[in-house]
Amino acid sequence: MSSNFTDDIKKVASVIKNGGVVITPSEGVYGISCALNSETAINRVISVKQRDIRKGLIVVDKDLSYLNQYIDRDYLSEKNLFLLEKYWPGPHTFVLKMKDDFHSVALRENHSLAVRISGFSVFQELCKYVGEPIISTSANISGNMATSDINQLDKVVVDRVDLVLSLPCQGQNIPTTIFDTTTDTLVRKGPDWRE
């Protein structure tokens, strides 16, 4: 599959809405994205990355308006709620327990989902036009290095997606924070993280 490059966020959003898989900039590196509700697209992302699905995927949105109804708040402590309010929007991912009526290939084995409410303007715009959360995982074959330089993207990955959004990454040089609210564990410390 041959890829096209564009700087048109609306065009990329249209591809995502129609079940496509794209490469987008993120806070730190380029990522592969698709719609949260497209099982076929999520399976393509996993195939493109050659990733073990048990490692999970990150879901990105502009706010919680879509996911809020599915988050199982019985599993969120006051500390967790404080951290969510303190760090969102921003480059911080929280693993959240989801209600039983939420279904997605992106769910982890314990019915949780890794969620980031991003402050990055490209993600904000993209999610607005898509109208639902998107999957975001680094645009590389699992085990290979990710990149923030569009010219260094793996040609194999580029050829396996439908479109590449050629806008620059935000410039963050360390991975985003991941905090697991289901175990109260800091999995990975990112920028500006203080509990």
Secondary structure, DSSP 8 states (H G I E B T S, - for coil): ---EEE--HHHHHHHHHTT--EEE--SSS-EEEEETT-HHHHHHHHHHHT--GGG--EEEESSSTTGGGGB-GGG--HHHHHHHHHH-SSSEEEEEEB-TT---TT--TTSEEEEEE---HHHHHHHHHH-S-EEEEESS-TTS---S-GGGS-HHHHHTSSEEE--------S--EEEETTTTEEEE--TT---
